[in-house]
Amino acid sequence: MADTTFRCENCKFRASYDKSPKSLKGRFWRWHINWCPGWKAFFTHQDEDTKAALREKYNFQKYQ
């Protein structure tokens, strides 16, 4: 299986959220991940430990 890269790993909006979650860009990114197919693909491709860390960091429970 080839390694898959996702733009979510280096997303500027995600970096804005990490830097300042209450900024407009940060809030937009957090809202956006609830329905973004790219984030879903990125998230579901992670191992269980990474998923748990992402759920904790971004208060994100939507995808299994």
All heavy atoms as TSV, in Angstrom:
chain	resi	resn	atom	element	x	y	z
A	1	MET	N	N	0.851	-1.186	0.000
A	1	MET	CA	C	0.000	0.000	0.000
A	1	MET	C	C	0.893	1.244	0.000
A	1	MET	O	O	1.793	1.374	0.796
A	1	MET	CB	C	-0.909	-0.032	1.224
A	1	MET	CG	C	-1.780	1.185	1.339
A	1	MET	SD	S	-2.674	1.232	2.900
A	1	MET	CE	C	-4.282	0.834	2.314
A	2	ALA	N	N	0.637	2.140	-0.896
A	2	ALA	CA	C	1.434	3.360	-1.006
A	2	ALA	C	C	1.081	4.333	0.114
A	2	ALA	O	O	-0.046	4.363	0.597
A	2	ALA	CB	C	1.189	4.015	-2.362
A	3	ASP	N	N	2.074	5.097	0.521
A	3	ASP	CA	C	1.807	6.138	1.523
A	3	ASP	C	C	0.923	7.208	0.907
A	3	ASP	O	O	1.142	7.639	-0.214
A	3	ASP	CB	C	3.106	6.777	2.004
A	3	ASP	CG	C	3.892	5.868	2.925
A	3	ASP	OD1	O	3.263	5.004	3.555
A	3	ASP	OD2	O	5.112	6.020	2.996
A	4	THR	N	N	-0.068	7.600	1.648
A	4	THR	CA	C	-0.981	8.637	1.192
A	4	THR	C	C	-0.675	9.912	1.958
A	4	THR	O	O	-0.511	9.883	3.164
A	4	THR	CB	C	-2.438	8.212	1.446
A	4	THR	OG1	O	-2.663	6.955	0.816
A	4	THR	CG2	C	-3.404	9.219	0.892
A	5	THR	N	N	-0.587	11.006	1.236
A	5	THR	CA	C	-0.393	12.289	1.903
A	5	THR	C	C	-1.691	13.082	1.792
A	5	THR	O	O	-2.422	12.968	0.815
A	5	THR	CB	C	0.761	13.089	1.280
A	5	THR	OG1	O	0.488	13.288	-0.110
A	5	THR	CG2	C	2.080	12.359	1.437
A	6	PHE	N	N	-1.947	13.848	2.810
A	6	PHE	CA	C	-3.161	14.647	2.877
A	6	PHE	C	C	-2.782	16.100	3.108
A	6	PHE	O	O	-1.888	16.389	3.887
A	6	PHE	CB	C	-4.050	14.168	4.037
A	6	PHE	CG	C	-4.506	12.745	3.883
A	6	PHE	CD1	C	-3.801	11.710	4.464
A	6	PHE	CD2	C	-5.642	12.463	3.155
A	6	PHE	CE1	C	-4.225	10.404	4.325
A	6	PHE	CE2	C	-6.072	11.146	3.006
A	6	PHE	CZ	C	-5.358	10.126	3.597
A	7	ARG	N	N	-3.487	16.988	2.442
A	7	ARG	CA	C	-3.227	18.412	2.629
A	7	ARG	C	C	-3.560	18.869	4.039
A	7	ARG	O	O	-3.038	19.871	4.509
A	7	ARG	CB	C	-4.007	19.236	1.617
A	7	ARG	CG	C	-3.453	19.099	0.216
A	7	ARG	CD	C	-3.991	20.166	-0.678
A	7	ARG	NE	N	-5.070	19.608	-1.479
A	7	ARG	CZ	C	-5.844	20.327	-2.258
A	7	ARG	NH1	N	-5.689	21.631	-2.332
A	7	ARG	NH2	N	-6.787	19.762	-2.955
A	8	CYS	N	N	-4.397	18.126	4.732
A	8	CYS	CA	C	-4.789	18.482	6.100
A	8	CYS	C	C	-3.581	18.529	7.040
A	8	CYS	O	O	-3.597	19.247	8.035
A	8	CYS	CB	C	-5.807	17.494	6.644
A	8	CYS	SG	S	-7.348	17.469	5.712
A	9	GLU	N	N	-2.561	17.750	6.731
A	9	GLU	CA	C	-1.380	17.717	7.591
A	9	GLU	C	C	-0.671	19.067	7.630
A	9	GLU	O	O	-0.078	19.422	8.639
A	9	GLU	CB	C	-0.420	16.637	7.107
A	9	GLU	CG	C	-0.987	15.248	7.262
A	9	GLU	CD	C	-0.054	14.188	6.757
A	9	GLU	OE1	O	0.804	13.748	7.545
A	9	GLU	OE2	O	-0.194	13.815	5.581
A	10	ASN	N	N	-0.733	19.821	6.537
A	10	ASN	CA	C	-0.042	21.109	6.447
A	10	ASN	C	C	-0.989	22.264	6.148
A	10	ASN	O	O	-0.571	23.286	5.614
A	10	ASN	CB	C	1.035	21.043	5.357
A	10	ASN	CG	C	2.056	19.972	5.645
A	10	ASN	OD1	O	2.558	19.864	6.755
A	10	ASN	ND2	N	2.342	19.150	4.661
A	11	CYS	N	N	-2.239	22.112	6.502
A	11	CYS	CA	C	-3.258	23.116	6.202
A	11	CYS	C	C	-2.994	24.417	6.965
A	11	CYS	O	O	-2.799	24.411	8.186
A	11	CYS	CB	C	-4.627	22.552	6.577
A	11	CYS	SG	S	-5.978	23.714	6.362
A	12	LYS	N	N	-3.029	25.537	6.253
A	12	LYS	CA	C	-2.802	26.841	6.890
A	12	LYS	C	C	-3.944	27.212	7.833
A	12	LYS	O	O	-3.729	27.853	8.849
A	12	LYS	CB	C	-2.608	27.916	5.827
A	12	LYS	CG	C	-1.312	27.739	5.068
A	12	LYS	CD	C	-1.115	28.812	4.031
A	12	LYS	CE	C	0.178	28.533	3.273
A	12	LYS	NZ	N	0.452	29.548	2.281
A	13	PHE	N	N	-5.164	26.796	7.503
A	13	PHE	CA	C	-6.285	27.062	8.398
A	13	PHE	C	C	-6.155	26.245	9.682
A	13	PHE	O	O	-6.462	26.723	10.767
A	13	PHE	CB	C	-7.624	26.768	7.713
A	13	PHE	CG	C	-8.042	27.830	6.741
A	13	PHE	CD1	C	-7.915	27.634	5.382
A	13	PHE	CD2	C	-8.561	29.026	7.184
A	13	PHE	CE1	C	-8.297	28.608	4.485
A	13	PHE	CE2	C	-8.941	30.021	6.303
A	13	PHE	CZ	C	-8.802	29.806	4.937
A	14	ARG	N	N	-5.704	25.013	9.551
A	14	ARG	CA	C	-5.473	24.184	10.741
A	14	ARG	C	C	-4.389	24.813	11.608
A	14	ARG	O	O	-4.505	24.849	12.838
A	14	ARG	CB	C	-5.081	22.773	10.321
A	14	ARG	CG	C	-4.865	21.835	11.477
A	14	ARG	CD	C	-4.532	20.450	10.969
A	14	ARG	NE	N	-4.212	19.565	12.054
A	14	ARG	CZ	C	-3.693	18.364	11.915
A	14	ARG	NH1	N	-3.458	17.887	10.708
A	14	ARG	NH2	N	-3.424	17.627	12.951
A	15	ALA	N	N	-3.342	25.323	10.982
A	15	ALA	CA	C	-2.283	26.003	11.731
A	15	ALA	C	C	-2.838	27.236	12.437
A	15	ALA	O	O	-2.435	27.546	13.566
A	15	ALA	CB	C	-1.139	26.387	10.796
A	16	SER	N	N	-3.778	27.936	11.797
A	16	SER	CA	C	-4.414	29.093	12.432
A	16	SER	C	C	-5.188	28.665	13.667
A	16	SER	O	O	-5.156	29.339	14.692
A	16	SER	CB	C	-5.368	29.790	11.461
A	16	SER	OG	O	-4.660	30.375	10.399
A	17	TYR	N	N	-5.881	27.541	13.577
A	17	TYR	CA	C	-6.612	27.025	14.737
A	17	TYR	C	C	-5.636	26.660	15.849
A	17	TYR	O	O	-5.864	26.989	17.012
A	17	TYR	CB	C	-7.449	25.801	14.358
A	17	TYR	CG	C	-8.210	25.254	15.534
A	17	TYR	CD1	C	-9.485	25.715	15.815
A	17	TYR	CD2	C	-7.648	24.317	16.384
A	17	TYR	CE1	C	-10.187	25.243	16.909
A	17	TYR	CE2	C	-8.336	23.830	17.477
A	17	TYR	CZ	C	-9.610	24.303	17.742
A	17	TYR	OH	O	-10.290	23.840	18.831
A	18	ASP	N	N	-4.551	25.984	15.494
A	18	ASP	CA	C	-3.566	25.582	16.502
A	18	ASP	C	C	-2.965	26.796	17.201
A	18	ASP	O	O	-2.716	26.777	18.395
A	18	ASP	CB	C	-2.457	24.740	15.870
A	18	ASP	CG	C	-2.946	23.372	15.429
A	18	ASP	OD1	O	-4.018	22.929	15.899
A	18	ASP	OD2	O	-2.251	22.743	14.612
A	19	LYS	N	N	-2.748	27.867	16.440
A	19	LYS	CA	C	-2.153	29.085	16.996
A	19	LYS	C	C	-3.166	29.886	17.810
A	19	LYS	O	O	-2.846	30.380	18.892
A	19	LYS	CB	C	-1.601	29.943	15.859
A	19	LYS	CG	C	-0.896	31.176	16.312
A	19	LYS	CD	C	-0.326	31.948	15.141
A	19	LYS	CE	C	0.345	33.210	15.618
A	19	LYS	NZ	N	0.841	34.007	14.497
A	20	SER	N	N	-4.376	29.996	17.278
A	20	SER	CA	C	-5.397	30.813	17.933
A	20	SER	C	C	-6.788	30.251	17.616
A	20	SER	O	O	-7.409	30.660	16.630
A	20	SER	CB	C	-5.287	32.259	17.447
A	20	SER	OG	O	-6.258	33.057	18.074
A	21	PRO	N	N	-7.274	29.322	18.433
A	21	PRO	CA	C	-8.554	28.664	18.151
A	21	PRO	C	C	-9.749	29.609	18.044
A	21	PRO	O	O	-10.720	29.292	17.374
A	21	PRO	CB	C	-8.744	27.718	19.337
A	21	PRO	CG	C	-7.397	27.532	19.908
A	21	PRO	CD	C	-6.636	28.789	19.621
A	22	LYS	N	N	-9.676	30.756	18.656
A	22	LYS	CA	C	-10.808	31.678	18.624
A	22	LYS	C	C	-10.727	32.688	17.483
A	22	LYS	O	O	-11.634	33.512	17.329
A	22	LYS	CB	C	-10.933	32.403	19.962
A	22	LYS	CG	C	-11.329	31.438	21.062
A	22	LYS	CD	C	-11.577	32.134	22.358
A	22	LYS	CE	C	-11.986	31.115	23.403
A	22	LYS	NZ	N	-12.364	31.721	24.649
A	23	SER	N	N	-9.677	32.604	16.672
A	23	SER	CA	C	-9.577	33.496	15.519
A	23	SER	C	C	-10.635	33.109	14.488
A	23	SER	O	O	-11.175	31.996	14.512
A	23	SER	CB	C	-8.191	33.403	14.881
A	23	SER	OG	O	-8.017	32.137	14.261
A	24	LEU	N	N	-10.937	34.011	13.569
A	24	LEU	CA	C	-11.930	33.739	12.541
A	24	LEU	C	C	-11.519	32.530	11.696
A	24	LEU	O	O	-12.326	31.627	11.454
A	24	LEU	CB	C	-12.142	34.967	11.665
A	24	LEU	CG	C	-13.207	34.825	10.580
A	24	LEU	CD1	C	-14.564	34.513	11.189
A	24	LEU	CD2	C	-13.274	36.083	9.743
A	25	LYS	N	N	-10.268	32.498	11.251
A	25	LYS	CA	C	-9.787	31.364	10.458
A	25	LYS	C	C	-9.820	30.072	11.261
A	25	LYS	O	O	-10.171	29.020	10.737
A	25	LYS	CB	C	-8.366	31.610	9.945
A	25	LYS	CG	C	-8.304	32.458	8.712
A	25	LYS	CD	C	-6.993	32.244	7.994
A	25	LYS	CE	C	-6.030	33.338	8.281
A	25	LYS	NZ	N	-4.768	33.196	7.557
A	26	GLY	N	N	-9.442	30.155	12.511
A	26	GLY	CA	C	-9.448	28.976	13.367
A	26	GLY	C	C	-10.846	28.421	13.575
A	26	GLY	O	O	-11.070	27.217	13.477
A	27	ARG	N	N	-11.784	29.311	13.850
A	27	ARG	CA	C	-13.174	28.870	14.043
A	27	ARG	C	C	-13.760	28.319	12.752
A	27	ARG	O	O	-14.504	27.339	12.762
A	27	ARG	CB	C	-14.026	30.012	14.580
A	27	ARG	CG	C	-13.694	30.331	16.036
A	27	ARG	CD	C	-14.578	31.415	16.588
A	27	ARG	NE	N	-14.205	32.670	15.931
A	27	ARG	CZ	C	-15.038	33.659	15.655
A	27	ARG	NH1	N	-16.306	33.579	15.979
A	27	ARG	NH2	N	-14.623	34.754	15.069
A	28	PHE	N	N	-13.409	28.961	11.627
A	28	PHE	CA	C	-13.874	28.458	10.329
A	28	PHE	C	C	-13.345	27.042	10.101
A	28	PHE	O	O	-14.098	26.159	9.704
A	28	PHE	CB	C	-13.424	29.370	9.182
A	28	PHE	CG	C	-13.761	28.805	7.831
A	28	PHE	CD1	C	-15.049	28.927	7.326
A	28	PHE	CD2	C	-12.808	28.140	7.085
A	28	PHE	CE1	C	-15.367	28.382	6.082
A	28	PHE	CE2	C	-13.125	27.597	5.845
A	28	PHE	CZ	C	-14.414	27.724	5.350
A	29	TRP	N	N	-12.067	26.810	10.346
A	29	TRP	CA	C	-11.485	25.491	10.136
A	29	TRP	C	C	-12.172	24.450	11.018
A	29	TRP	O	O	-12.507	23.366	10.560
A	29	TRP	CB	C	-9.976	25.488	10.404
A	29	TRP	CG	C	-9.411	24.126	10.235
A	29	TRP	CD1	C	-9.049	23.528	9.066
A	29	TRP	CD2	C	-9.184	23.157	11.259
A	29	TRP	NE1	N	-8.622	22.249	9.293
A	29	TRP	CE2	C	-8.692	22.001	10.643
A	29	TRP	CE3	C	-9.357	23.160	12.638
A	29	TRP	CZ2	C	-8.362	20.856	11.362
A	29	TRP	CZ3	C	-9.029	22.020	13.353
A	29	TRP	CH2	C	-8.538	20.887	12.714
A	30	ARG	N	N	-12.404	24.781	12.274
A	30	ARG	CA	C	-13.024	23.825	13.194
A	30	ARG	C	C	-14.437	23.473	12.741
A	30	ARG	O	O	-14.848	22.320	12.771
A	30	ARG	CB	C	-13.031	24.384	14.626
A	30	ARG	CG	C	-13.650	23.469	15.647
A	30	ARG	CD	C	-12.968	22.108	15.646
A	30	ARG	NE	N	-13.697	21.146	16.433
A	30	ARG	CZ	C	-14.737	20.436	16.018
A	30	ARG	NH1	N	-15.212	20.584	14.797
A	30	ARG	NH2	N	-15.311	19.566	16.810
A	31	TRP	N	N	-15.198	24.466	12.272
A	31	TRP	CA	C	-16.525	24.209	11.737
A	31	TRP	C	C	-16.424	23.354	10.477
A	31	TRP	O	O	-17.186	22.396	10.285
A	31	TRP	CB	C	-17.224	25.544	11.435
A	31	TRP	CG	C	-18.447	25.421	10.598
A	31	TRP	CD1	C	-19.685	25.037	11.012
A	31	TRP	CD2	C	-18.547	25.677	9.198
A	31	TRP	NE1	N	-20.562	25.040	9.945
A	31	TRP	CE2	C	-19.874	25.434	8.817
A	31	TRP	CE3	C	-17.651	26.092	8.231
A	31	TRP	CZ2	C	-20.321	25.591	7.508
A	31	TRP	CZ3	C	-18.084	26.246	6.927
A	31	TRP	CH2	C	-19.410	26.000	6.588
A	32	HIS	N	N	-15.480	23.664	9.633
A	32	HIS	CA	C	-15.281	23.017	8.338
A	32	HIS	C	C	-15.002	21.515	8.469
A	32	HIS	O	O	-15.490	20.730	7.655
A	32	HIS	CB	C	-14.121	23.726	7.627
A	32	HIS	CG	C	-13.661	23.080	6.377
A	32	HIS	ND1	N	-14.319	23.233	5.185
A	32	HIS	CD2	C	-12.602	22.276	6.128
A	32	HIS	CE1	C	-13.682	22.561	4.251
A	32	HIS	NE2	N	-12.635	21.965	4.794
A	33	ILE	N	N	-14.273	21.083	9.483
A	33	ILE	CA	C	-13.918	19.670	9.580
A	33	ILE	C	C	-15.116	18.782	9.893
A	33	ILE	O	O	-15.036	17.565	9.731
A	33	ILE	CB	C	-12.779	19.401	10.589
A	33	ILE	CG1	C	-13.192	19.688	12.027
A	33	ILE	CG2	C	-11.531	20.147	10.176
A	33	ILE	CD1	C	-12.171	19.247	13.067
A	34	ASN	N	N	-16.229	19.364	10.293
A	34	ASN	CA	C	-17.419	18.556	10.562
A	34	ASN	C	C	-17.994	17.923	9.302
A	34	ASN	O	O	-18.691	16.914	9.390
A	34	ASN	CB	C	-18.498	19.387	11.248
A	34	ASN	CG	C	-18.135	19.691	12.672
A	34	ASN	OD1	O	-17.645	18.841	13.386
A	34	ASN	ND2	N	-18.364	20.920	13.072
A	35	TRP	N	N	-17.723	18.481	8.134
A	35	TRP	CA	C	-18.279	17.943	6.896
A	35	TRP	C	C	-17.255	17.776	5.779
A	35	TRP	O	O	-17.587	17.287	4.704
A	35	TRP	CB	C	-19.433	18.810	6.399
A	35	TRP	CG	C	-19.083	20.259	6.289
A	35	TRP	CD1	C	-19.267	21.215	7.237
A	35	TRP	CD2	C	-18.451	20.913	5.182
A	35	TRP	NE1	N	-18.793	22.422	6.784
A	35	TRP	CE2	C	-18.293	22.261	5.520
A	35	TRP	CE3	C	-18.023	20.486	3.942
A	35	TRP	CZ2	C	-17.710	23.190	4.665
A	35	TRP	CZ3	C	-17.433	21.403	3.084
A	35	TRP	CH2	C	-17.297	22.747	3.451
A	36	CYS	N	N	-16.023	18.129	5.996
A	36	CYS	CA	C	-14.991	18.108	4.954
A	36	CYS	C	C	-14.601	16.669	4.569
A	36	CYS	O	O	-14.134	15.903	5.417
A	36	CYS	CB	C	-13.762	18.844	5.453
A	36	CYS	SG	S	-12.380	18.797	4.284
A	37	PRO	N	N	-14.758	16.289	3.297
A	37	PRO	CA	C	-14.371	14.948	2.881
A	37	PRO	C	C	-12.859	14.719	2.973
A	37	PRO	O	O	-12.407	13.598	3.221
A	37	PRO	CB	C	-14.866	14.839	1.440
A	37	PRO	CG	C	-15.151	16.219	0.999
A	37	PRO	CD	C	-15.370	17.059	2.221
A	38	GLY	N	N	-12.059	15.762	2.777
A	38	GLY	CA	C	-10.612	15.639	2.914
A	38	GLY	C	C	-10.203	15.329	4.348
A	38	GLY	O	O	-9.347	14.466	4.599
A	39	TRP	N	N	-10.818	16.024	5.309
A	39	TRP	CA	C	-10.525	15.757	6.721
A	39	TRP	C	C	-10.975	14.346	7.093
A	39	TRP	O	O	-10.283	13.629	7.803
A	39	TRP	CB	C	-11.196	16.785	7.626
A	39	TRP	CG	C	-10.989	16.481	9.072
A	39	TRP	CD1	C	-11.888	15.889	9.898
A	39	TRP	CD2	C	-9.810	16.702	9.853
A	39	TRP	NE1	N	-11.348	15.746	11.156
A	39	TRP	CE2	C	-10.071	16.231	11.151
A	39	TRP	CE3	C	-8.570	17.256	9.583
A	39	TRP	CZ2	C	-9.140	16.295	12.167
A	39	TRP	CZ3	C	-7.631	17.326	10.593
A	39	TRP	CH2	C	-7.919	16.853	11.872
A	40	LYS	N	N	-12.136	13.928	6.583
A	40	LYS	CA	C	-12.626	12.583	6.881
A	40	LYS	C	C	-11.626	11.539	6.378
A	40	LYS	O	O	-11.309	10.591	7.095
A	40	LYS	CB	C	-13.991	12.350	6.255
A	40	LYS	CG	C	-14.537	10.973	6.570
A	40	LYS	CD	C	-15.910	10.749	6.000
A	40	LYS	CE	C	-16.424	9.373	6.402
A	40	LYS	NZ	N	-17.763	9.123	5.918
A	41	ALA	N	N	-11.138	11.706	5.170
A	41	ALA	CA	C	-10.162	10.764	4.619
A	41	ALA	C	C	-8.881	10.776	5.449
A	41	ALA	O	O	-8.330	9.722	5.775
A	41	ALA	CB	C	-9.863	11.107	3.167
A	42	PHE	N	N	-8.402	11.964	5.792
A	42	PHE	CA	C	-7.200	12.095	6.617
A	42	PHE	C	C	-7.405	11.430	7.975
A	42	PHE	O	O	-6.587	10.631	8.424
A	42	PHE	CB	C	-6.862	13.578	6.804
A	42	PHE	CG	C	-5.836	13.847	7.868
A	42	PHE	CD1	C	-4.508	13.550	7.661
A	42	PHE	CD2	C	-6.197	14.408	9.084
A	42	PHE	CE1	C	-3.550	13.790	8.645
A	42	PHE	CE2	C	-5.267	14.655	10.066
A	42	PHE	CZ	C	-3.932	14.352	9.838
A	43	PHE	N	N	-8.518	11.736	8.609
A	43	PHE	CA	C	-8.788	11.233	9.955
A	43	PHE	C	C	-8.932	9.716	9.969
A	43	PHE	O	O	-8.359	9.037	10.816
A	43	PHE	CB	C	-10.051	11.898	10.508
A	43	PHE	CG	C	-10.341	11.545	11.931
A	43	PHE	CD1	C	-9.685	12.199	12.956
A	43	PHE	CD2	C	-11.261	10.568	12.246
A	43	PHE	CE1	C	-9.942	11.877	14.278
A	43	PHE	CE2	C	-11.532	10.238	13.554
A	43	PHE	CZ	C	-10.863	10.893	14.579
A	44	THR	N	N	-9.711	9.167	9.044
A	44	THR	CA	C	-9.948	7.730	9.042
A	44	THR	C	C	-8.712	6.943	8.627
A	44	THR	O	O	-8.637	5.748	8.907
A	44	THR	CB	C	-11.143	7.352	8.145
A	44	THR	OG1	O	-10.921	7.841	6.833
A	44	THR	CG2	C	-12.436	7.928	8.696
A	45	HIS	N	N	-7.746	7.590	8.008
A	45	HIS	CA	C	-6.510	6.930	7.590
A	45	HIS	C	C	-5.499	6.819	8.734
A	45	HIS	O	O	-4.509	6.109	8.619
A	45	HIS	CB	C	-5.900	7.699	6.408
A	45	HIS	CG	C	-4.814	6.974	5.716
A	45	HIS	ND1	N	-3.486	7.162	6.022
A	45	HIS	CD2	C	-4.848	6.037	4.738
A	45	HIS	CE1	C	-2.748	6.388	5.260
A	45	HIS	NE2	N	-3.547	5.694	4.470
A	46	GLN	N	N	-5.737	7.489	9.848
A	46	GLN	CA	C	-4.803	7.498	10.980
A	46	GLN	C	C	-4.964	6.247	11.838
A	46	GLN	O	O	-6.014	5.615	11.847
A	46	GLN	CB	C	-5.047	8.737	11.850
A	46	GLN	CG	C	-4.965	10.051	11.116
A	46	GLN	CD	C	-3.644	10.241	10.413
A	46	GLN	OE1	O	-2.589	10.094	11.005
A	46	GLN	NE2	N	-3.711	10.572	9.138
A	47	ASP	N	N	-3.905	5.917	12.588
A	47	ASP	CA	C	-4.011	4.793	13.526
A	47	ASP	C	C	-4.837	5.232	14.740
A	47	ASP	O	O	-5.122	6.413	14.919
A	47	ASP	CB	C	-2.633	4.276	13.940
A	47	ASP	CG	C	-1.786	5.339	14.628
A	47	ASP	OD1	O	-2.304	6.040	15.519
A	47	ASP	OD2	O	-0.603	5.455	14.293
A	48	GLU	N	N	-5.227	4.295	15.560
A	48	GLU	CA	C	-6.134	4.583	16.677
A	48	GLU	C	C	-5.549	5.571	17.692
A	48	GLU	O	O	-6.272	6.403	18.230
A	48	GLU	CB	C	-6.560	3.291	17.380
A	48	GLU	CG	C	-7.479	2.425	16.535
A	48	GLU	CD	C	-8.732	3.148	16.079
A	48	GLU	OE1	O	-9.364	3.849	16.890
A	48	GLU	OE2	O	-9.078	3.012	14.894
A	49	ASP	N	N	-4.249	5.484	17.952
A	49	ASP	CA	C	-3.621	6.431	18.890
A	49	ASP	C	C	-3.672	7.856	18.356
A	49	ASP	O	O	-3.962	8.802	19.091
A	49	ASP	CB	C	-2.171	6.033	19.176
A	49	ASP	CG	C	-2.070	4.738	19.962
A	49	ASP	OD1	O	-3.040	4.392	20.675
A	49	ASP	OD2	O	-1.019	4.079	19.873
A	50	THR	N	N	-3.401	8.005	17.068
A	50	THR	CA	C	-3.435	9.337	16.452
A	50	THR	C	C	-4.861	9.863	16.419
A	50	THR	O	O	-5.098	11.050	16.689
A	50	THR	CB	C	-2.842	9.290	15.037
A	50	THR	OG1	O	-1.520	8.752	15.110
A	50	THR	CG2	C	-2.789	10.672	14.413
A	51	LYS	N	N	-5.815	9.009	16.106
A	51	LYS	CA	C	-7.232	9.433	16.122
A	51	LYS	C	C	-7.625	9.936	17.505
A	51	LYS	O	O	-8.291	10.964	17.632
A	51	LYS	CB	C	-8.148	8.281	15.726
A	51	LYS	CG	C	-8.147	7.958	14.262
A	51	LYS	CD	C	-9.114	6.817	14.004
A	51	LYS	CE	C	-9.103	6.391	12.571
A	51	LYS	NZ	N	-10.026	5.263	12.325
A	52	ALA	N	N	-7.206	9.211	18.535
A	52	ALA	CA	C	-7.534	9.622	19.899
A	52	ALA	C	C	-6.920	10.986	20.220
A	52	ALA	O	O	-7.566	11.837	20.833
A	52	ALA	CB	C	-7.057	8.576	20.897
A	53	ALA	N	N	-5.688	11.191	19.783
A	53	ALA	CA	C	-5.025	12.477	20.023
A	53	ALA	C	C	-5.733	13.602	19.273
A	53	ALA	O	O	-5.920	14.703	19.810
A	53	ALA	CB	C	-3.559	12.397	19.612
A	54	LEU	N	N	-6.135	13.353	18.025
A	54	LEU	CA	C	-6.849	14.365	17.240
A	54	LEU	C	C	-8.216	14.667	17.861
A	54	LEU	O	O	-8.624	15.825	17.914
A	54	LEU	CB	C	-7.020	13.902	15.793
A	54	LEU	CG	C	-5.750	13.865	14.954
A	54	LEU	CD1	C	-6.012	13.160	13.624
A	54	LEU	CD2	C	-5.207	15.262	14.721
A	55	ARG	N	N	-8.907	13.627	18.321
A	55	ARG	CA	C	-10.207	13.847	18.978
A	55	ARG	C	C	-10.049	14.737	20.202
A	55	ARG	O	O	-10.853	15.636	20.442
A	55	ARG	CB	C	-10.817	12.508	19.390
A	55	ARG	CG	C	-11.442	11.754	18.275
A	55	ARG	CD	C	-12.170	10.515	18.789
A	55	ARG	NE	N	-12.744	9.798	17.684
A	55	ARG	CZ	C	-12.302	8.624	17.249
A	55	ARG	NH1	N	-11.288	8.034	17.846
A	55	ARG	NH2	N	-12.881	8.042	16.233
A	56	GLU	N	N	-9.028	14.474	20.976
A	56	GLU	CA	C	-8.776	15.258	22.192
A	56	GLU	C	C	-8.389	16.692	21.846
A	56	GLU	O	O	-8.937	17.646	22.402
A	56	GLU	CB	C	-7.661	14.596	23.002
A	56	GLU	CG	C	-7.293	15.321	24.255
A	56	GLU	CD	C	-8.329	15.184	25.351
A	56	GLU	OE1	O	-9.086	14.200	25.346
A	56	GLU	OE2	O	-8.369	16.075	26.219
A	57	LYS	N	N	-7.454	16.843	20.926
A	57	LYS	CA	C	-6.935	18.177	20.579
A	57	LYS	C	C	-8.009	19.076	19.960
A	57	LYS	O	O	-8.082	20.256	20.275
A	57	LYS	CB	C	-5.765	18.029	19.608
A	57	LYS	CG	C	-5.103	19.332	19.258
A	57	LYS	CD	C	-3.864	19.099	18.418
A	57	LYS	CE	C	-3.135	20.393	18.152
A	57	LYS	NZ	N	-1.898	20.163	17.409
A	58	TYR	N	N	-8.841	18.493	19.087
A	58	TYR	CA	C	-9.814	19.299	18.344
A	58	TYR	C	C	-11.249	19.096	18.816
A	58	TYR	O	O	-12.176	19.589	18.176
A	58	TYR	CB	C	-9.705	19.002	16.847
A	58	TYR	CG	C	-8.343	19.369	16.302
A	58	TYR	CD1	C	-7.530	18.410	15.711
A	58	TYR	CD2	C	-7.846	20.656	16.420
A	58	TYR	CE1	C	-6.290	18.729	15.225
A	58	TYR	CE2	C	-6.600	20.990	15.949
A	58	TYR	CZ	C	-5.825	20.036	15.345
A	58	TYR	OH	O	-4.582	20.361	14.870
A	59	ASN	N	N	-11.439	18.369	19.935
A	59	ASN	CA	C	-12.771	18.106	20.461
A	59	ASN	C	C	-13.670	17.610	19.326
A	59	ASN	O	O	-14.723	18.161	19.027
A	59	ASN	CB	C	-13.365	19.359	21.104
A	59	ASN	CG	C	-14.621	19.047	21.877
A	59	ASN	OD1	O	-14.857	17.914	22.285
A	59	ASN	ND2	N	-15.463	20.041	22.059
A	60	PHE	N	N	-13.203	16.554	18.685
A	60	PHE	CA	C	-13.812	16.049	17.463
A	60	PHE	C	C	-14.219	14.599	17.654
A	60	PHE	O	O	-13.383	13.752	17.941
A	60	PHE	CB	C	-12.789	16.173	16.326
A	60	PHE	CG	C	-13.308	15.743	15.001
A	60	PHE	CD1	C	-14.185	16.550	14.301
A	60	PHE	CD2	C	-12.931	14.544	14.452
A	60	PHE	CE1	C	-14.667	16.160	13.075
A	60	PHE	CE2	C	-13.417	14.139	13.228
A	60	PHE	CZ	C	-14.288	14.956	12.526
A	61	GLN	N	N	-15.475	14.294	17.528
A	61	GLN	CA	C	-15.974	12.943	17.754
A	61	GLN	C	C	-16.704	12.339	16.559
A	61	GLN	O	O	-17.163	11.220	16.628
A	61	GLN	CB	C	-16.927	12.940	18.961
A	61	GLN	CG	C	-16.328	13.473	20.220
A	61	GLN	CD	C	-15.133	12.661	20.694
A	61	GLN	OE1	O	-15.111	11.450	20.582
A	61	GLN	NE2	N	-14.117	13.336	21.197
A	62	LYS	N	N	-16.826	13.055	15.474
A	62	LYS	CA	C	-17.741	12.669	14.418
A	62	LYS	C	C	-17.410	11.339	13.722
A	62	LYS	O	O	-18.270	10.491	13.592
A	62	LYS	CB	C	-17.829	13.781	13.375
A	62	LYS	CG	C	-18.938	13.561	12.387
A	62	LYS	CD	C	-19.211	14.788	11.583
A	62	LYS	CE	C	-20.384	14.554	10.664
A	62	LYS	NZ	N	-20.820	15.736	10.014
A	63	TYR	N	N	-16.218	11.158	13.216
A	63	TYR	CA	C	-15.896	9.976	12.420
A	63	TYR	C	C	-15.295	8.888	13.297
A	63	TYR	O	O	-14.603	9.141	14.250
A	63	TYR	CB	C	-14.901	10.309	11.319
A	63	TYR	CG	C	-15.352	11.442	10.423
A	63	TYR	CD1	C	-14.561	12.554	10.240
A	63	TYR	CD2	C	-16.571	11.386	9.776
A	63	TYR	CE1	C	-14.968	13.585	9.417
A	63	TYR	CE2	C	-16.987	12.427	8.950
A	63	TYR	CZ	C	-16.173	13.516	8.778
A	63	TYR	OH	O	-16.575	14.540	7.990
A	64	GLN	N	N	-15.571	7.669	12.943
A	64	GLN	CA	C	-15.002	6.523	13.640
A	64	GLN	C	C	-13.723	6.190	12.979
A	64	GLN	O	O	-12.853	5.670	13.122
A	64	GLN	CB	C	-15.964	5.346	13.619
A	64	GLN	CG	C	-17.272	5.668	14.291
A	64	GLN	CD	C	-17.110	6.033	15.763
A	64	GLN	OE1	O	-16.341	5.426	16.495
A	64	GLN	NE2	N	-17.810	7.040	16.197
